Amino acid sequence: MKRILFVIVLSLAPFVLQGQVKSINDILDKYEKKKNVESIMVSPELLQLAGSSETNESTKQLLSKLSELRILSVKASAVENGTKLSQLLREDLDKMIVSEKMSRILRVQDGNELMEMYKTKATKGALLFLTTSANEFTVISIFGEIDPSVVNAAISGEIGIK
């Protein structure tokens, strides 16, 4: 499931709308400084570098559309003030998803793991993956630009990243 999620995440490019980007980044910034939270941020420069070294033309075009990638992972055992940190993060994200009018476009249940993908309705904005398992809650946000052919290629597995 995580391998599939990683391939999907790296294969999709998002939409950039400043409001949604700021809202998502504000939430991720709030939680990444806490104990028991792992955080990764891939800068535009690194994405461009990866795109320039890629030999597969469709993957190269995809990476050129990405502007940022952020991953936040919270262990299920992490607690703050008696409440699970993953629950607090999920509640903040759920509020943002509603307030920013993001649409859930994919939901995959695999045993005890759940993966959901959300996007803005505009052609630019953010693509957000939420993965819940017994051990952790992971948020992956991708910012950039996307078109339907990229989504179709990513879902069908036509785009591969080494």
LUMTORZA-694726 format. One line per 8 residues: their letters; for each residue z, x, y of C-alpha. Coordinates in Angstrom, 2 decimals, decimal comma, always signed. Example, Ala and Ser with C-alpha at 12.3 -4.5 7.8 and 13.67 -1.06 7.14 Angstrom:
2
AS> +7,80:+12,30:-4,50  +7,14:+13,67:-1,06 $
END
This chain:
162
MKRILFVI> +0,00:+0,00:+0,00  +0,90:+2,80:+2,44  -2,30:+4,66:+1,59  -4,33:+1,50:+2,29  -2,44:+0,96:+5,53  -3,01:+4,56:+6,62  -6,76:+4,32:+5,92  -6,99:+1,03:+7,81 $
VLSLAPFV> -5,00:+2,42:+10,73  -7,09:+5,54:+11,06  -10,28:+3,58:+10,50  -9,76:+0,99:+13,22  -10,02:+1,41:+16,94  -8,18:-0,86:+19,36  -8,56:-2,51:+22,64  -6,99:-1,26:+25,87 $
LQGQVKSI> -5,47:-3,75:+28,27  -2,81:-2,19:+30,49  -0,36:-5,11:+30,14  -0,30:-5,07:+26,37  -0,35:-1,28:+26,21  +2,61:-1,08:+28,57  +4,55:-3,77:+26,68  +4,01:-2,09:+23,33 $
NDILDKYE> +4,74:+1,38:+24,70  +7,91:+0,13:+26,43  +9,23:-1,18:+23,11  +8,26:+1,96:+21,20  +9,78:+4,17:+23,93  +13,03:+2,20:+23,69  +13,40:+2,71:+19,94  +11,94:+6,18:+19,38 $
KKKNVESI> +15,00:+7,82:+20,96  +17,43:+6,19:+18,52  +18,94:+7,77:+15,41  +17,25:+7,06:+12,08  +13,90:+6,41:+13,79  +10,84:+8,56:+13,12  +8,17:+8,64:+15,79  +4,64:+10,05:+15,96 $
MVSPELLQ> +2,30:+9,96:+18,95  -1,28:+11,20:+18,63  -2,72:+12,02:+22,04  -6,24:+11,30:+23,27  -6,95:+15,03:+23,21  -6,10:+15,35:+19,52  -8,17:+12,27:+18,70  -11,13:+13,77:+20,57 $
LAGSSETN> -10,66:+17,06:+18,73  -10,59:+15,25:+15,37  -13,71:+13,32:+16,34  -15,59:+16,43:+17,38  -14,90:+18,15:+14,04  -15,75:+15,10:+11,91  -19,10:+15,32:+10,08  -19,43:+11,63:+9,19 $
ESTKQLLS> -21,25:+10,09:+12,17  -19,68:+6,61:+11,88  -16,18:+8,13:+11,73  -17,01:+10,39:+14,66  -18,07:+7,35:+16,72  -14,92:+5,51:+15,72  -12,61:+8,37:+16,72  -14,37:+8,67:+20,07 $
KLSELRIL> -13,25:+5,10:+20,82  -9,55:+5,77:+20,15  -7,37:+6,62:+23,11  -3,91:+6,82:+21,48  -2,10:+6,24:+18,23  +1,67:+5,71:+17,90  +3,73:+5,27:+14,77  +7,39:+4,30:+14,65 $
SVKASAVE> +9,34:+4,03:+11,39  +12,88:+2,68:+11,05  +14,91:+3,02:+7,86  +16,23:-0,31:+6,55  +19,74:+1,18:+6,49  +19,75:+2,02:+10,23  +22,31:-0,11:+12,09  +23,19:-0,44:+15,77 $
NGTKLSQL> +26,20:-2,49:+16,90  +26,40:-4,20:+13,51  +22,74:-5,30:+13,48  +19,92:-3,68:+11,54  +17,78:-1,62:+13,91  +14,63:-2,80:+12,12  +15,63:-6,40:+12,84  +16,15:-5,65:+16,55 $
LREDLDKM> +12,78:-3,89:+16,75  +11,04:-6,76:+14,92  +12,60:-9,32:+17,29  +11,44:-7,37:+20,35  +7,93:-7,08:+18,91  +7,81:-10,76:+17,97  +8,71:-11,73:+21,55  +6,03:-9,39:+22,91 $
IVSEKMSR> +3,42:-10,74:+20,47  +4,10:-14,27:+21,70  +4,27:-13,37:+25,41  +1,08:-11,28:+25,25  -0,68:-13,96:+23,16  -1,66:-11,56:+20,42  -3,33:-13,02:+17,31  -2,39:-12,20:+13,75 $
ILRVQDGN> -5,71:-11,31:+12,13  -4,52:-9,97:+8,79  -1,54:-10,48:+6,51  -1,17:-8,65:+3,19  +1,74:-9,26:+0,83  +2,12:-6,72:-1,99  +5,30:-7,33:-3,93  +8,14:-6,65:-1,49 $
ELMEMYKT> +5,84:-5,08:+1,10  +4,30:-7,07:+3,93  +1,65:-5,75:+6,30  +0,51:-7,71:+9,34  -2,16:-6,81:+11,87  -2,23:-8,25:+15,39  -4,75:-7,91:+18,20  -5,35:-9,21:+21,67 $
KATKGALL> -7,93:-11,94:+22,20  -9,73:-9,87:+24,83  -12,37:-7,33:+23,85  -10,01:-4,59:+25,00  -6,29:-4,30:+24,38  -4,11:-3,16:+21,48  -4,21:-3,28:+17,73  -0,77:-3,50:+16,16 $
FLTTSANE> +0,24:-3,06:+12,51  +3,69:-4,12:+11,31  +4,75:-3,10:+7,81  +7,96:-4,30:+6,24  +9,35:-3,01:+2,95  +12,76:-2,82:+1,31  +13,20:+0,74:+2,62  +11,74:+0,67:+6,13 $
FTVISIFG> +9,95:-1,13:+8,93  +6,92:+0,63:+10,40  +4,99:-0,10:+13,58  +1,56:+1,40:+14,16  -0,18:+0,84:+17,45  -3,70:+1,94:+18,22  -5,21:+1,90:+21,68  -8,85:+2,33:+22,57 $
EIDPSVVN> -11,99:+0,25:+22,12  -13,36:-1,64:+19,14  -16,27:-3,83:+18,14  -16,81:-6,12:+15,13  -18,93:-3,57:+13,28  -16,06:-1,08:+13,36  -13,62:-3,66:+11,99  -16,06:-4,64:+9,23 $
AAISGEIG> -16,68:-1,00:+8,31  -12,96:-0,25:+8,19  -12,09:-3,29:+6,09  -14,94:-2,65:+3,66  -13,94:+1,03:+3,30  -17,19:+2,38:+4,73  -15,29:+4,61:+7,15  -13,33:+7,48:+5,65 $
IK> -11,08:+9,99:+7,35  -10,19:+13,29:+5,69 $
END
